[in-house]
Each structure stands twice: as C-alpha cells, then as structure tokens.
C-alpha cells in the first residue's frame, strides 16, 4: 500500500474516474493521508477499482453534436470536428466498417461538411481518411482512443472507442441502446 498526501490524491483524480462515495470512504475527514488499497494505478492516474469495473454510461449526442456521458456526471467528450465526424460515422454503423473502404466517403463528407458549417470545408481531409495508402484514418482512430482513455481509463474506454483487426471490420462495441441522438 502506498500513502500519499490528500492534496496530491485529489489532484490525480478526475471526476469520471472516481465516485464521491469512494473518495469519502477512502479519505475520512480527520485523515491527511489516503491508503490506496481499493485503487489501481493506470497511466499515472489512480482509479477506484469498484467504480471502474461495473458500469458503462449512457451516451447523449446533442443536436449541436456534443457528446456527453450522462451517467458520469454529464462528462463532455470533446473532439476536433474531423475526429468527431469519423466517430459518428462508426457510431451509426454498428455492423462495423472496413477501415480501408471508400463506401462511406459520401456519408463522411456530409457529416463533416454540414455538421460544422463554421469550419472551412476541406475535401482533402476526407480524401486522406478514405485513402488506404494514407495514415489519416489510423491517426483519427488513435486520437479517439486517446481521448476516451484519458477520461475513463482503458478498462471502460475500450467500450467507447473504435476496435478492429487489420483487414477486418472496425466497430464501436458500445451497446447502441445506451446511445441517444437528439
């Protein structure tokens, strides 16, 4: 067991990684130190083992394309427009998508072009994503994974980011019943 100062402990936790009940239980009012017996260190952050294993959050996608995890205190998942367009494409296709497929180019163009009117339309960005010889799609998938892992840790995040095998279909494993589109 490792003891750390309470201020250091709180500075390492993000709201999505730990519930308030666990904080209260592990850090009693009179104590200036916390004993981390019910926590795991992952990517330099402490996670409550009881909280992170059991529950996936519902996802709300608003009409202005914001992503919220409602059961994690309405945690907003922020992404750049192109990354979010790729993420939405995969969310809308639970059957999965072949990463090197041109079949979804028009749909991706539509999402990127019309969802983000304030941003200059860049055809080259879409062309790079659907080009199997370009690394843009792999880069977008990596960004998405990093964003979710940053907030949720890998154990839960792997339900929210895009998974797949080379030359196979890529999909987001999250049960679509947990997703609400406004």
Residue pairs with C-beta under 8 A, 6 or more apart in sequence:
1 35
1 36
1 37
2 36
3 33
3 34
3 35
3 36
4 33
4 34
4 36
5 32
5 33
6 27
6 31
6 32
6 33
6 34
9 27
9 34
9 36
9 46
10 23
12 44
12 45
12 46
13 23
13 45
13 46
14 45
14 151
15 72
15 73
15 75
16 69
16 72
16 73
16 75
16 151
16 152
17 45
17 46
17 47
17 48
17 51
17 52
17 151
17 152
17 153
18 46
18 47
18 48
18 51
19 48
19 51
22 38
22 48
22 50
22 51
26 34
26 35
26 36
26 38
26 39
27 34
36 46
38 48
38 49
38 50
39 46
39 47
39 48
39 49
40 46
40 47
40 49
40 52
41 47
42 153
42 154
42 155
43 149
43 153
43 154
45 153
47 153
47 155
52 152
52 153
52 155
52 156
53 155
55 71
56 71
56 156
56 159
56 174
56 175
56 178
57 69
57 70
57 71
57 72
57 75
57 178
58 69
58 70
58 71
58 178
58 179
58 180
59 67
59 68
59 69
59 70
59 160
59 174
59 178
59 179
59 180
60 67
60 68
60 69
60 70
60 74
60 180
60 182
61 67
61 68
61 88
61 91
61 179
61 180
61 181
61 182
62 68
62 182
63 182
65 84
65 88
65 115
65 116
66 76
67 76
67 77
67 78
67 79
67 84
67 87
68 74
68 75
68 76
68 77
69 75
69 77
72 152
75 151
77 147
77 148
77 151
78 147
79 87
79 143
79 144
79 147
80 143
81 112
81 115
81 116
81 119
82 112
82 125
82 129
82 140
83 140
83 143
83 144
83 147
84 115
85 108
85 111
85 112
85 115
85 116
86 108
86 129
86 137
86 140
86 141
86 144
87 144
87 162
87 172
88 111
88 115
89 97
89 104
89 107
89 108
89 111
90 97
90 162
90 170
90 171
90 172
91 172
91 176
91 179
92 107
93 104
93 171
94 171
94 172
94 176
95 169
95 171
96 164
96 168
96 169
96 170
96 171
97 103
97 104
97 169
97 170
97 171
98 168
98 169
98 170
99 132
99 137
99 138
99 141
99 164
99 170
100 132
100 137
101 130
102 130
104 130
105 126
105 130
108 126
108 129
108 130
109 123
109 126
112 121
112 125
112 126
113 121
125 136
128 134
128 136
129 136
129 137
129 140
130 137
141 161
141 162
141 170
144 161
144 162
145 157
145 161
145 162
147 161
148 157
148 160
148 161
149 157
149 161
151 157
152 160
158 173
159 173
159 174
160 172
160 174
161 172
162 170
162 171
162 172
163 170
163 171
163 172
163 173
164 170
164 171
